[in-house]
Amino acid sequence: AHLFVHLQTAKPVRTTPFSPYSEKNTQLILQTNRGSSTTMVDLPSLKDEITDLGAKIKSAKESGGDVSALIPELLAKKKLYADNNDGIGVDGKPYQQPMTKAEKKAKAKAEKAAQAAAAAAATATSAPSQEDPQESKGAQKKAAKKAAAKAKREAYKEGGVP
């Protein structure tokens, strides 16, 4: 069992491994005991610094300068702002760590797979049924020829090669 001070009520709390307060309090105490992070941060001035850094990065990119030193500083200040503002970032939305290149690739791949699956499902529902007695194989071939001829005419009208 550990003895902690509850941060909201300032009363001592004895915690056990199964206490609902143990993990939460441990995390909060660890956050407040990390070096100089116990000092209060002036959020409006930090927001101004973030805005200024963003402007510096933008002007450096436009002039072809090096921004590799400015970006980590900007990300650190954004994280500091969110940490001291209950997880809300400068833009007023919940702060999320920027994704790495690998995470971006994985997300894009998953989105592409989802789009392909949705397109396949839409095609399957709109395609004529093979069991439909109304459309024989000959009728299907004729419809395919008509669609190809129409596409060829449209391409020719738009200046394409027939």
N, C-alpha and C positions, 0 to 999 in steps of 0.2 A: 504494500500500500504506500502511496505517496501523498504528501501534503502539498497542495497548491492553493493559490489564491484565485478565486473565481474573478475573472476580469470585469464582469458586469456588476456583480454585487459587492465585490471586494471582501467577501467573507472567505475564511479558510475552508477548503474542501478536501476531504480525505478521499482519495480515489483508489479503486481496486482495478485489476485488469478488465473487469466486466462493468465498470461504472460508465454511465453514458457521458460523463464529463471527462474521463481520463484522456481519450485521444484528442478531443477538442481543446482541452486546456493545455495539453502537452504541446500541441501545434502552436497555439497562441503564445505560450510562454517561450517556445523556441524562436518564434518570429520576433518577439520583443527583446530577446536577449542576444541577438546577433549584432555584435559590435556597435557601430554608431547608428543603427537603424532605430534606436530608441528616441532619437531626436525628432521633433515634429517638423514636417515639411510644409512650406508655404505653397499651397496648391496653385493659386493664381500666378505666382512668379514662375513656378515650374512649368505651368501651361505656356507662359510667354516664352520660356527657354526652348520648349519643344517646338513651338511655332517658328521661332527664329532659326533653330537647327533645320527644320523642314525647308525654310526659305533658302538657307545656305546650301543644302543638298540640291535643291531644284536649280539654283543658279550655277552650281558647280557642274551639274549634269549638262545644262545648256551650253556652258562654255567648254565642255569636254574635260573638266578637271577630275581629280581623284576624289571619290566620295567614300572610299573604303574605311577611312578613319572616323567619318561622321556618322555612318549608319549604326555601328554598335553603340555609340554614345546616345543616339536618338532612341534606339530600342531600350537601352537601360533606363533612360529618363521616362519613357512611356510606361515601363514596368513599375518604376518607383511611384509614378503618379497613380497608377491603378491600385498598387498595394496600399497606398495611403488614402484612397478614395473608395474603399469597400469594393474593389474589383471593377469599378467603372473607369473606362479609359477617357482620354481627352475628348473624344468625339461623343461621349455620353452613352456609349454602348458598352456591354461587358467586354473586358479586355481578354483577348486570346493571343497566345504566343504565336508569332509568325511561323508558318509551315516551312519545313526544310524542302529542298528540291525533291527528295525521295517521296516525301509525303504529298507534295503537289502532284507528282507523277502518278502515285497510287490513286489519288482522288480523281484525277482526270481519267485514268484507265477505268475506274469503277463507274464513273458517269457515262463514259463511252459504251461500256458493256450494258448499262441500264438502258441507254437510248437504243442500242441495237436490239435488245430484248423487247422493248416496247414496239419498235418498228416491225420486228418479226411477228409479234402478237397481232398488230394491226393488219399486217399482210395476210396472216392466217385467217383472220375473221372476214376480210374483204374478198379473199380469193374464192372463186366458185368451187362448190363442192364436187368431188369426183363422183359422188353417188347420185348427183342430180341427173335424172333421166332427160330433162328438157335440153341440156347442153351435151351433145355428143362430142366425140373427139374432133370430128370434122368442123363443127360449129366453133369449137375452141380455136382450131387452126385458122379459120376464117377471121375470127375476131382479132387474133394476133397479127395476121397480115394487114388488116385494116388499121390497127394501131401503129404498125411500123410505117405504113404508107402515109398516115396522117402526120407522124413525127417527121418524116422525110420532107413533106410539103411545108410544114411549119419551119423547119430548118432552112429550106430554100427561100421562103418568104423573108426570113430574117437576115438573109445574105450569106447563109452558110453554104457549104458545098453539099450537093445532093448525094 
